[in-house]
Amino acid sequence: MAMAIRAIAFLIIGLMLGGCMQETLEPASEAGWTARDKQLMANLPYAQVDIPVQFRRQIVEYDRKEAPGTVVVDEDHKFLYYVLPSGKAIRYGITVGEEAQAWSGIAKIGRMQEWPPWIPTPGEQARLGPFPAYVTGGPQNPMGARALYLYSNGKDTLYRIHGTNQPEYIGQAISSGCIRMTNENVMDLYNKVHVGTIVVVLKPKTDLGGQQVASEPVSPLN
């Protein structure tokens, strides 16, 4: 029995030294929440869910070449990365939708908003409506607690990273929407980025090692 325990201990140490282990973080801190955040998050109109382990916020090894502070969106695997120094990144699970897959490239955060309103697009109205033309920000709003609006060449790409009132879909692709994060995680990311932060949205079928499987490369930022 002692030998078995010792063998397991050596295996764990070996994995740690080899950089193979991931560090799952505690739930995002409320330290950066405003009074409004605390009030709205205390009265959520949806049930909290148990996010699968692989889609929880965690620190992982990261071998692409983006600079620390960059945000990288991997739609294929349903992950968003916030790049850290020394080959690490914070990885968040996300939900992707049709609108998310309609754009890829390199952008900058051009605008940031807390508890943003939702203005349904004509496509959303046609497919899933009817919806009100304008939905006030709040926990019942599908935009969730925060929104990051991505711009390229000074123009709005119509691609957003935002919260959600449907956390049960984290790690999945659903019919509508851009990149969704849990409200707790999007607030955590919001406090790390700023207007001007670079966001790399990988073209579908691109692996994390930078090998481009699709026929077209990620477009450069002008």
N, C-alpha and C positions, 0 to 999 in steps of 0.2 A: 504493500500500500504506500509506504513512504517513498519507494523508488518511483512509483507511478506519479505521485504528487511532484517529486523532484523533476521528473521528465517533462511534465506539463509546464512547470515553472521555467525550465530552460527553453521550452518552445516559445512561451510567451515573451521571454526576454529576447530571444533571437528575432522574433517578429518585430519587436519594438526597435531593436537596433537596426533592422533592415528597412525601417520606414514603411512597413506594410500595414501598420495599424492606423485606424482612424479614431479621432477623438470626438465623440458625440457631446455636444455642448448642452448645458442646462437651458431650459426655456429662456427666450430672449428677456433681458432685464426690463423692468418698467421704469428704470431710472430716468430715461429720456422722455417719458410720457408727459403730456400736458394734463391740466385739470380736465379739459374736455375729453382727452383720450381715456382717462380713468373713468369718467362718467359714462361714456358711450360703451366702453369695453365691459363695464359692469352690467350692462343691460342688452346683451347680444340677443338677437331674435333667432339665433340658430344654435344648435347643440355643438359643443366642442367635441372633437373626434380624436381618436388615437392615430396619429400619422404613422405610417409604416417607418421602421427604423431607418431605412436607407434614404428617406426623404426628410428626415429631421435635420435641423441645423447642425453642422459638424465641420471640424477642421480636417482637411484631406491633403494628401500630396498633390502637387500641381506642377506639370512639367512643360506647359506652354510658355511662350515668351512675353506675354503681356506684362506691363509694368504693375507694381503694387498700386492698388487703388482702382484698377480697372474692373469693370463688371463684364462678365462673359456669360452669355445665354446659350445653353445647349438644349435645343428643343427636342432633339432625338431622344435624349435620355431623361428629359424632364428635370434638369438641374440648372441652377443659376449659381455662378461663382463670383465671389468678391476676392480679388487676388491680394495675397499678403506677401511680405518679403520671404526670402529663403525657401522658395519652392513650395509654399503652402497656400491654401485658399480656404475661405469659409464657403461651404457648399450648402445651398438651400434647395429643397424640393419645390417644384412649381407645377402649375397646371398650364397647358398650352391649348390654343384653339385655332380655328381657321384663320383669323386675322393675324395671329402671331406667325403663322407659316407663310404669310403673303409677303414678308419683308425679311431680308437678311443683309448684313453689312456692318459697317462701323459708323457709329453715331455718337453724339454727345447728349447728355441730359440738358435739355433746353429750358425746362420748366419743372418745378416741383410743387406739389399741392397736398395739404393735409385734408383728409375727409372730403375728397373731390366730388363734385356733382357728376351725374351720368347723363349724357345726351345720346340716346340710342341712334346708331347709324341707320340709314335707309335699309341696308342689308339686314340688320338685326330686326328692324320692324317687319320686313317682308317675311323673314324666316321664322321668327319666334314671337312676334308681336300679336296684338298691339300693345305698345308700352306708352306711358306718358312721354311727351316730348322732352321733358326735363325732370330729373329725379334729384332731389336735394341730397347732399352728402350725409352719410351716417352709416351705422352698421347694417341697415337694411339695404343699402346701396351696393350693387355688384362691383363697384370700384373699390370698396373697402376703405381702409384707414389712410392710405397714402397712394399717390400716383407720381410716377416719373415719366415725363413726356420726352420722347427721343426725337432729336433733330439731326438732319444731315444736310450739309451745304446751306445752312441757315433756314431750312424748311422743315416743317413738321412732317415726320414720316407716318403719322397716325399709328405708330407703334408705341404701346405703353407697357410699363411694368407697374402693377398695382396690387392692392389687397383683394380680398374676396369675402363674400358671405356664404361661400360653399367650400369650406376647408376639406370636406370629404373627397373632393376631386383632386387634391394635391397628388402629383405623380401620374396624372392621367391626361389624355387629350379629350376635350369635349367640343361641342359644335360651335361655340361662339366665344369671342374674347381674345385678348392679347395674353401677356404673361401674368399669371396670378400667383401670389404668395399668400400665406396666412397673414392675417393682420398683424400678429405679433412679429413675424419675420420681416414684413415690408417696413414696419416702423424701425426695426433694427437696422436694415439696410439704408433706409432714408437718413438715419443719423450718421452714417458712414460716408455718404456721397455728397455731392454738391453740384450746382449748375456748372456744366463744363466737364464733368466726369465722362471719360470715354466708356462706351458700351459696345462690346463686340457681340453681334448676334450671328452665331455660326450658321452657315448654310446647311440645310438638312443633309445628312449623310457625311458630315465632317467628324472625324474622330478627334479626341482631345489631344493627341500627340501632334496635331497640326496637319496630318495627312488629309488632303482634300479628296474625298471620294466622288463628290459631285463634279460635273464637268466644268463649272464656272467657279473662279476663285471669289473669296470674299472681297467686296468692293472697297477701294481705299477711301479714306476721308480726305476731302478737299478743303 
